[in-house]
Amino acid sequence: MGKTYRLLLAVIFSLSISACGGGDEGSTPSPNPTPTPSPNNAPTLSLGQSSVSLEESQTTDITVDAQDEDGDNLFYSVTSSNAAVSGSVSGGTFTITADEVDADLIATVTLSVSDGKASTSKKVTVEVKDKPNTIPTLVLEKSEISLSANATAEVEFTASDADGDQLSYSLSSTSSVVSASISGEHLVISASDVEIDTTSTLTVTVSDGQDAASAILKISITKRSIVALKIETDTNLIIANGTSSATLNVIAFDENNDVISNPDYKFVANGIVQSGKDFKASIDGDYDIYAKSGEIESESVSITARENIQYTEVSIPIIFHILHFDEEIGTGNNLSQQKIQETLDELNDAFANRSGSTNPNAVDMRVTFRLASYDQAGLLLDEPGIDRFDGTDYDNGDNNGQNPGNSEDIAGDRKFGANEDHRLNQVTYWDPRKYKNVWIMPTVTSSYARTYPTYNVGDIEGIQQAYDDQLEPHDENFDSMTVGTQMLSQYTIAHEMGHALGLMHVFSNDSCLTSDYSADTLSYDQSLWDSESGYYGLCSENLGLNVHDNFLDYTGDFNTFTYDQRERVHKIFQHGIWIDELINSNK
């Protein structure tokens, strides 16, 4: 350490002397020269191979040796001339990876190493070979199966791919009655109903995305055997006119009590095989009808075909009493002649079965309504069938003591309550033996009609009977029919005229204690009617069509008068008081 110390002092001393050398007193000493930095040495790089060959989806390793004489840290980077080939360095290994390719290719992969100042690169030529795809295999457990209609079966299968590719499946059937799906390693095959034995072919195809393999399954489908039949009819009453028909529905069952669709069967009526699926008759009488398929027979249903009676057309003159409040004709309550004619036409369409009914018991009532031509004095009416008058004097409230306090009867409200209407009917009607009186006025709530009373010999259920054949019209028994101006429609005029001619509501308002006495209308308990659910409580075994279509109902599509309703109306024509004169009136 002492020698070193002394040497160091000597060096310093020597440098000091050198710095204080002689010369003029004011000279500047020369600086020492800047030391030259050592030059950087680029890293060296060597690879174990300069070219490699591999198959798609494979990797290969090449040894790599990289050095830096200056001891700098080294960094690697890899580039490739083809995106299907890539490389990476880990430790002393350069790994080259080839992805899937569609064809053989040659790519150049460049490995570079850098010390941050200089770099060195080496190239590797990479040959990638497209490996041939292996077609997947598919084997079905069975090549043929038998299947009952409306049944399901399973068939096991195996499918594999030597290349490990993901597999997809497709199914194709030669018949629409066969459907299939795949669940795990099973084909699930279903057959719908068939009317005859059927054969179908199911093709199963498996694909790895490049190639596919297929297998064929032959499927024999046998129709189901009928072991029981049930027959239903939409009506037990029709008319023996060759067109009125009952729609018969047959339900067939197999041995599992499952329903068979489109069964093969025939109808037998009174021992005679029928053609078609509906029953019609041209001869009146009772028919016992059942369905038959082979040796299998259903229980029977009974259908009565009523005589196709040809009634003589009845013509009834109408006088429309139009109440208004001094409005001009054609405005407000003072309806125009054209509107009255339209109303008459709609009424006649309803009674002539021209309103679109599909009910097998819908009939032409054989009644025509016409506008009266003459007034009570025999003078020609200026407006056929119309009697206009100002209703102001009749809009006088409940002033005669009938039903005192009735809120409908309010004087001067320009609407007529029940008592007001009844009083004006008594003093404004025309002879009911010559005219059918119809009042059209603004009513408070509804329209209404009173039926002609009948002689006791008529024996018509539900109709008031009179025992005096000399009975004259008076305030307790004369025909009246009022239609609210605001409610005037085909339904309203037909509904009220039906009442006037002896028809009752098809429904019951007293828990089915009474009915409309027409077996072919839908009789139900109105108190149980639910318009949203469509529920109604049938009052009895309805023999006709169970649909809401009658003009004497309160709900539905109103387009029907039935055979039994016609019978009732024509009894009224035979036995109603004054009616025989009305239908022969020359007014």
C-alpha positions in Angstrom: 0.0 0.0 0.0 3.1 2.4 0.8 4.5 2.0 -2.7 1.3 2.5 -4.3 0.8 5.6 -2.3 4.2 7.0 -3.2 3.7 6.2 -6.9 0.4 8.0 -7.0 1.9 11.0 -5.5 4.7 10.9 -8.1 2.2 10.8 -10.9 0.3 13.6 -9.5 3.4 15.5 -9.0 4.6 14.9 -12.5 1.3 16.1 -13.9 1.5 19.2 -11.7 4.9 20.0 -13.0 3.8 19.5 -16.5 1.0 21.8 -16.0 3.3 24.6 -14.6 5.9 24.5 -17.3 7.8 27.6 -18.5 6.7 30.1 -21.0 5.6 33.7 -21.1 3.8 34.8 -18.0 0.4 35.3 -19.8 0.1 32.1 -21.9 -3.0 29.6 -21.7 -2.2 26.0 -20.9 -3.4 23.4 -23.5 -6.3 21.1 -22.4 -5.9 17.3 -22.1 -7.4 15.3 -25.1 -11.0 13.6 -24.7 -10.7 9.9 -24.2 -12.1 7.9 -27.2 -15.0 5.5 -26.3 -14.7 1.8 -27.0 -16.6 0.7 -30.2 -19.9 -1.4 -29.8 -19.7 -4.9 -31.0 -22.9 -6.3 -32.7 -24.2 -9.5 -31.2 -23.5 -12.7 -32.8 -26.3 -15.2 -33.8 -26.1 -18.8 -34.9 -28.9 -21.3 -35.6 -28.8 -25.0 -35.6 -30.7 -25.2 -38.9 -31.3 -22.8 -41.8 -34.2 -24.8 -43.2 -36.9 -27.0 -41.8 -39.9 -29.0 -43.1 -43.1 -29.8 -41.1 -46.8 -30.6 -41.6 -49.6 -28.2 -41.0 -50.6 -27.8 -37.3 -47.2 -28.9 -36.2 -44.1 -27.2 -34.5 -40.4 -27.7 -34.7 -37.5 -26.5 -32.6 -34.1 -25.1 -33.7 -31.2 -24.4 -31.3 -30.2 -20.8 -31.1 -27.0 -19.3 -29.8 -26.7 -15.5 -29.4 -23.7 -13.7 -27.8 -22.7 -10.1 -27.1 -19.0 -9.4 -26.6 -19.8 -6.2 -24.8 -22.1 -8.0 -22.3 -25.2 -6.0 -23.4 -28.7 -7.4 -22.8 -30.1 -9.0 -25.9 -33.6 -8.8 -27.4 -35.2 -11.1 -30.0 -37.8 -10.4 -32.8 -39.4 -12.7 -35.4 -40.9 -11.9 -38.7 -42.5 -14.3 -41.3 -43.3 -14.0 -45.0 -46.6 -15.9 -44.4 -49.1 -15.5 -41.7 -49.6 -19.3 -41.5 -46.0 -19.6 -40.1 -44.8 -18.0 -36.8 -41.9 -18.3 -34.4 -40.8 -17.6 -30.8 -37.6 -17.9 -28.8 -37.4 -19.3 -25.3 -34.0 -19.8 -23.8 -31.8 -21.5 -26.4 -34.7 -22.7 -28.5 -36.3 -21.1 -31.6 -39.8 -22.7 -32.0 -41.4 -22.5 -35.4 -45.2 -23.2 -35.7 -47.3 -24.0 -38.8 -51.0 -23.4 -38.8 -53.6 -25.3 -40.9 -53.0 -24.6 -44.6 -55.1 -25.4 -47.7 -52.0 -26.3 -49.8 -48.2 -26.8 -49.5 -46.2 -23.6 -49.0 -42.7 -22.3 -48.3 -42.2 -19.3 -46.0 -39.2 -17.4 -44.7 -38.9 -16.8 -41.0 -36.4 -14.2 -39.9 -35.0 -14.2 -36.3 -33.3 -11.0 -35.2 -31.3 -10.3 -32.1 -30.4 -6.8 -30.9 -28.4 -5.3 -28.1 -30.3 -2.1 -28.4 -27.6 -0.6 -30.7 -26.9 -3.1 -33.4 -28.7 -6.3 -34.5 -28.0 -9.5 -36.3 -30.5 -11.6 -38.3 -30.7 -15.2 -39.5 -33.3 -16.6 -42.0 -34.9 -20.0 -41.9 -36.6 -21.5 -44.9 -39.8 -23.3 -43.7 -41.6 -25.8 -45.9 -45.2 -26.5 -44.7 -46.9 -29.5 -46.1 -50.7 -29.7 -46.3 -51.8 -32.8 -44.5 -54.5 -34.7 -46.4 -57.9 -34.5 -44.6 -59.3 -37.8 -43.2 -63.0 -38.3 -44.0 -65.1 -38.8 -40.9 -66.7 -42.1 -40.2 -70.4 -42.7 -39.5 -72.0 -46.0 -38.5 -75.7 -46.5 -37.7 -76.8 -49.3 -35.3 -79.5 -50.3 -37.8 -80.1 -49.7 -41.5 -83.9 -50.3 -41.3 -86.6 -49.9 -38.7 -90.5 -50.2 -38.5 -92.4 -47.5 -36.8 -96.1 -47.1 -36.0 -97.8 -43.9 -37.0 -97.7 -41.2 -34.3 -94.9 -43.0 -32.5 -91.2 -42.3 -31.8 -88.1 -44.5 -31.9 -84.3 -44.1 -31.3 -81.4 -45.5 -33.3 -77.9 -45.4 -31.9 -75.0 -44.3 -34.1 -71.2 -43.6 -33.8 -69.3 -40.9 -35.6 -65.6 -40.1 -35.4 -62.8 -38.1 -37.1 -59.2 -39.2 -37.2 -58.0 -35.7 -37.4 -59.9 -34.6 -34.3 -61.9 -32.1 -36.3 -65.2 -30.9 -34.8 -68.2 -32.6 -36.4 -71.6 -31.3 -37.5 -74.7 -33.2 -38.6 -77.6 -32.8 -41.0 -80.8 -34.9 -41.5 -82.9 -35.3 -44.6 -86.2 -37.3 -45.0 -88.0 -38.2 -48.2 -91.4 -38.0 -46.5 -93.0 -35.1 -44.6 -94.5 -37.6 -42.1 -91.1 -38.3 -40.7 -89.1 -35.9 -38.5 -85.8 -36.6 -36.8 -83.3 -35.0 -34.5 -80.0 -35.9 -32.7 -79.7 -36.4 -29.0 -76.2 -37.4 -28.0 -75.3 -40.5 -29.9 -78.9 -41.3 -30.8 -81.2 -40.5 -33.7 -84.7 -39.6 -32.4 -87.2 -40.4 -35.2 -90.9 -39.5 -35.1 -93.7 -40.4 -37.5 -97.0 -38.5 -37.7 -100.4 -40.1 -38.6 -100.7 -41.8 -42.0 -103.8 -43.0 -43.8 -101.9 -45.8 -45.5 -98.7 -47.7 -44.7 -95.7 -45.5 -45.9 -92.0 -46.0 -46.5 -89.5 -43.2 -46.0 -85.7 -42.8 -46.2 -83.7 -40.8 -43.7 -80.3 -39.7 -44.7 -77.8 -38.8 -41.9 -74.7 -36.8 -42.9 -71.7 -36.0 -40.7 -69.1 -33.3 -41.8 -65.8 -32.2 -40.5 -66.0 -28.9 -42.4 -64.1 -30.3 -45.4 -65.4 -33.8 -46.1 -68.6 -35.6 -45.2 -69.9 -39.1 -44.8 -73.5 -40.3 -45.0 -75.6 -43.2 -43.9 -79.2 -44.2 -44.9 -81.9 -45.4 -42.6 -85.0 -47.0 -44.2 -88.2 -46.4 -42.2 -91.4 -48.3 -42.6 -94.4 -46.5 -41.1 -97.6 -48.5 -40.4 -101.0 -46.8 -39.9 -102.5 -47.2 -36.5 -105.4 -49.7 -36.0 -108.7 -48.3 -35.0 -110.2 -50.0 -31.9 -113.0 -47.5 -31.0 -115.0 -44.8 -32.7 -117.0 -41.9 -31.3 -119.5 -39.9 -33.3 -120.7 -36.4 -32.6 -123.2 -34.1 -34.4 -123.5 -30.3 -34.2 -127.3 -30.6 -34.4 -130.0 -33.2 -33.9 -132.5 -31.3 -36.1 -132.3 -30.6 -39.8 -134.9 -29.9 -42.5 -135.7 -32.5 -45.1 -134.9 -30.3 -48.1 -131.7 -31.9 -49.3 -129.5 -28.9 -48.4 -129.9 -28.6 -44.6 -127.2 -30.7 -43.1 -125.8 -31.9 -39.8 -122.0 -31.8 -39.5 -120.9 -35.2 -38.1 -117.6 -35.5 -36.4 -115.9 -38.9 -35.8 -113.1 -39.5 -33.3 -111.1 -42.7 -33.7 -108.9 -44.2 -31.0 -106.0 -46.7 -31.2 -105.2 -49.4 -28.7 -103.5 -46.8 -26.4 -106.7 -44.7 -26.4 -104.8 -42.1 -28.4 -106.7 -40.2 -31.1 -106.0 -41.1 -34.7 -106.1 -38.2 -37.1 -107.8 -38.6 -40.5 -109.3 -42.1 -39.8 -110.9 -44.0 -42.6 -114.6 -44.6 -41.9 -118.1 -44.4 -43.3 -121.5 -43.2 -42.0 -124.5 -45.5 -41.8 -127.9 -43.9 -41.5 -130.9 -46.2 -40.9 -128.8 -49.1 -42.3 -127.7 -47.3 -45.5 -124.1 -46.3 -46.0 -123.8 -42.6 -46.6 -121.3 -40.7 -48.7 -119.6 -37.5 -47.5 -119.0 -36.3 -44.0 -122.3 -34.3 -43.5 -125.7 -35.8 -43.2 -128.6 -34.5 -45.4 -132.0 -35.8 -46.0 -134.8 -35.3 -48.6 -137.3 -37.4 -46.7 -138.5 -36.3 -43.3 -138.2 -38.7 -40.4 -135.9 -39.9 -37.6 -132.5 -41.2 -38.6 -130.2 -43.4 -36.5 -126.6 -42.7 -37.6 -123.3 -44.3 -36.6 -119.8 -44.5 -37.9 -118.1 -47.7 -39.1 -114.5 -48.6 -39.9 -114.0 -52.2 -40.8 -115.7 -54.1 -38.1 -115.5 -51.3 -35.6 -118.7 -49.3 -35.0 -119.5 -46.2 -32.9 -122.5 -45.6 -30.8 -125.3 -43.9 -32.7 -126.7 -40.4 -32.8 -130.3 -39.5 -33.6 -131.1 -36.8 -36.1 -134.6 -35.7 -37.0 -135.3 -34.3 -40.5 -138.4 -32.1 -40.3 -140.9 -31.9 -43.2 -140.0 -29.1 -45.6 -143.3 -27.3 -45.3 -144.1 -24.8 -48.1 -146.0 -22.1 -46.4 -148.0 -19.5 -48.4 -146.2 -16.1 -48.4 -147.9 -13.7 -45.9 -147.9 -10.0 -46.7 -148.2 -7.5 -43.8 -148.6 -3.7 -44.3 -146.6 -1.5 -41.9 -147.3 2.0 -40.8 -144.2 3.7 -39.3 -145.2 6.3 -36.8 -142.2 8.7 -36.7 -142.1 11.0 -33.7 -139.9 14.0 -34.0 -139.5 17.4 -32.4 -140.2 19.7 -35.4 -136.9 18.7 -37.1 -136.8 18.8 -40.9 -137.4 15.5 -42.7 -134.2 13.6 -42.9 -132.6 15.2 -39.9 -132.5 14.2 -36.2 -135.5 12.0 -35.2 -137.5 12.9 -38.4 -136.2 10.0 -40.5 -136.2 10.3 -44.3 -138.4 8.1 -46.5 -135.2 6.5 -47.8 -134.1 5.5 -44.3 -137.5 3.9 -43.7 -137.3 2.0 -47.0 -133.8 0.8 -46.0 -135.2 -0.4 -42.7 -138.0 -2.2 -44.4 -135.5 -3.9 -46.8 -133.4 -5.1 -43.9 -136.4 -6.4 -42.1 -137.5 -8.4 -45.1 -133.9 -9.7 -45.6 -134.0 -11.0 -42.0 -137.3 -12.8 -42.4 -136.4 -14.2 -45.8 -133.2 -15.8 -44.5 -131.0 -13.4 -46.6 -128.7 -12.3 -43.8 -125.9 -14.8 -44.2 -126.9 -17.6 -41.8 -125.1 -20.9 -41.9 -127.4 -22.6 -39.4 -128.9 -25.8 -40.9 -132.3 -24.9 -39.4 -132.3 -21.3 -40.7 -135.5 -20.7 -42.8 -137.3 -18.2 -44.9 -140.2 -17.3 -42.5 -142.5 -16.7 -45.5 -143.4 -13.3 -44.3 -143.1 -10.1 -46.4 -143.6 -6.6 -44.9 -144.7 -3.8 -47.1 -145.2 -0.1 -46.6 -148.9 0.7 -46.3 -150.3 2.6 -49.3 -153.5 4.0 -47.8 -154.4 5.8 -44.6 -157.3 4.8 -42.4 -159.7 6.8 -44.5 -158.7 5.0 -47.6 -156.7 7.9 -49.0 -153.4 7.4 -50.7 -150.5 8.2 -48.4 -148.1 11.0 -49.5 -145.3 8.9 -48.1 -146.1 5.2 -48.2 -146.0 3.6 -44.8 -145.1 6.8 -42.9 -147.1 8.8 -40.3 -145.2 11.7 -39.0 -146.1 13.8 -36.0 -144.6 16.1 -33.5 -144.0 14.4 -30.2 -143.7 17.5 -28.0 -147.2 17.1 -26.5 -146.5 13.5 -25.6 -143.2 14.2 -23.9 -145.1 15.1 -20.7 -143.6 12.8 -18.1 -145.5 10.4 -15.7 -148.7 12.4 -15.5 -151.3 9.6 -15.4 -150.3 7.9 -12.1 -148.9 4.8 -13.8 -145.7 3.7 -12.1 -145.3 7.0 -10.3 -141.8 8.3 -10.0 -140.4 6.4 -12.9 -137.1 8.1 -13.7 -137.5 7.3 -17.4 -140.6 9.5 -17.7 -139.3 13.1 -17.5 -141.3 15.8 -19.1 -139.6 17.8 -21.8 -136.5 15.7 -22.0 -137.1 15.0 -25.7 -137.0 11.2 -25.0 -139.8 8.8 -24.2 -139.9 6.6 -21.2 -142.0 3.5 -20.9 -145.2 5.2 -19.6 -145.0 8.0 -22.1 -144.5 5.5 -24.9 -147.5 3.4 -23.7 -149.8 6.4 -23.5 -149.0 7.8 -26.9 -149.4 4.3 -28.4 -153.0 4.2 -27.1 -154.0 7.4 -28.9 -151.9 7.3 -32.1 -152.2 3.7 -33.3 -153.9 2.8 -36.5 -156.4 -0.1 -36.6 -154.2 -3.2 -35.8 -156.5 -5.3 -37.9 -155.4 -3.4 -41.0 -151.8 -2.2 -40.1 -148.8 -3.4 -38.3 -148.0 -0.4 -36.1 -144.4 0.5 -35.6 -143.4 3.6 -33.6 -139.9 5.0 -34.1 -139.0 7.6 -31.5 -136.1 8.6 -29.3 -136.4 6.3 -26.3 -134.7 6.5 -22.9 -133.3 3.0 -22.7 -134.6 0.3 -25.1 -137.0 -0.9 -27.8 -139.9 -3.2 -27.0 -142.8 -5.0 -28.6 -146.1 -6.6 -27.4 -147.2 -9.9 -29.0 -150.7 -10.3 -30.3 -152.9 -12.2 -27.9 -154.4 -15.4 -29.2 -157.6 -17.3 -29.0 -157.6 -20.1 -26.4 -157.9 -22.7 -29.2 -154.4 -21.8 -30.4 -152.8 -23.4 -27.4 -149.5 -21.6 -28.0 -147.2 -21.8 -25.0 -146.1 -18.5 -23.5 -148.7 -16.4 -25.3 -151.5 -14.6 -23.5 -154.9 -16.1 -24.4 -158.1 -14.3 -24.9 -161.5 -16.0 -24.5 -163.6 -13.4 -26.2 -163.5 -13.7 -29.9 -165.3 -10.3 -30.2 -162.4 -8.6 -28.3 -161.7 -5.1 -29.6 -158.4 -3.2 -29.4 -158.1 -1.1 -26.2 -155.4 0.1 -23.9 -154.7 -3.4 -22.4 -154.5 -5.5 -25.5 -153.4 -4.1 -28.7 -150.3 -4.7 -30.7 -147.5 -2.2 -30.0 -143.9 -2.1 -31.2 -141.5 0.7 -30.5 -138.0 1.0 -31.8 -135.6 3.7 -30.5 -134.5 6.0 -33.2 -131.0 5.8 -31.9 -131.1 2.0 -32.0 -132.6 1.5 -35.4 -130.8 -1.5 -37.1 -131.7 -4.7 -38.8 -131.2 -6.6 -35.6 -133.5 -4.3 -33.6 -136.3 -4.1 -36.1 -136.1 -7.9 -36.7 -135.9 -8.7 -33.0 -138.9 -6.6 -32.0 -141.0 -7.8 -35.0 -140.2 -11.4 -33.9 -141.6 -10.5 -30.5 -144.7 -9.0 -32.1 -145.3 -12.2 -34.0 -145.1 -14.4 -31.0 -141.3 -15.2 -30.6 -139.6 -15.1 -27.2 -136.0 -14.6 -26.2 -134.0 -17.7 -26.9 -132.5 -17.4 -23.4 -134.0 -17.7 -20.0 -134.1 -15.0 -17.4 -135.5 -17.2 -14.6 -132.9 -19.9 -14.1 -134.4 -22.0 -17.0 -137.9 -22.2 -15.6 -139.2 -21.0 -19.0 -137.9 -21.2 -22.5 -138.7 -19.9 -25.9 -140.5 -23.1 -26.8 -138.4 -23.6 -29.9 -136.2 -26.8 -29.7 -133.8 -25.7 -32.5 -132.6 -22.5 -30.9 -129.9 -22.1 -28.3 -131.7 -22.0 -25.0 -129.4 -20.9 -22.1 -129.4 -19.2 -18.7 -128.5 -15.6 -19.4 -127.6 -15.0 -15.8 -124.6 -17.4 -16.3 -123.5 -15.9 -19.6 -119.9 -14.7 -19.7 -119.1 -12.9 -22.9 -115.3 -13.0 -22.3 -115.0 -16.8 -21.7 -118.0 -17.6 -23.9 -119.5 -19.7 -21.1 -123.2 -20.2 -21.0 -125.3 -22.7 -19.0 -127.6 -24.7 -21.3 -131.1 -24.8 -20.0 -131.9 -28.2 -21.6 -130.5 -30.5 -24.2 -130.5 -28.2 -27.1 -131.4 -30.1 -30.3 -130.3 -27.4 -32.7 -127.0 -25.7 -33.4 -125.3 -24.4 -30.3 -124.3 -21.0 -31.6 -125.3 -17.4 -30.8 -126.8 -16.4 -34.2 -130.5 -15.8 -33.5 -132.3 -12.5 -33.9 -134.1 -13.2 -30.6 -130.7 -13.4 -28.7 -128.9 -10.6 -27.0 -125.4 -11.6 -28.1 -123.7 -13.0 -31.2 -124.0 -12.6 -34.9 -127.7 -12.0 -35.5 -128.7 -13.6 -38.8 -131.1 -16.4 -38.1 -134.8 -17.3 -37.6 -135.2 -21.1 -37.3 -137.7 -23.7 -38.4 -139.4 -24.0 -35.0 -139.7 -20.2 -34.8 -141.4 -20.2 -38.2 -143.8 -22.8 -36.9 -144.7 -20.6 -34.0 -145.2 -17.5 -36.1 -147.5 -19.3 -38.5 -149.5 -20.6 -35.5 -149.9 -16.9 -34.5 -151.2 -16.2 -38.0 -153.8 -18.9 -37.6 -155.0 -18.1 -34.1 -153.9 -14.5 -33.3 -156.7 -12.0 -32.6 -157.1 -9.7 -35.6 -154.2 -11.3 -37.4 -156.3 -13.0 -40.0 -157.6 -9.6 -41.0 -154.1 -8.1 -40.9 -152.5 -10.6 -43.3 -155.4 -10.0 -45.7 -155.4 -6.2 -45.4 -155.6 -4.2 -48.6 -154.0 -1.1 -47.0 
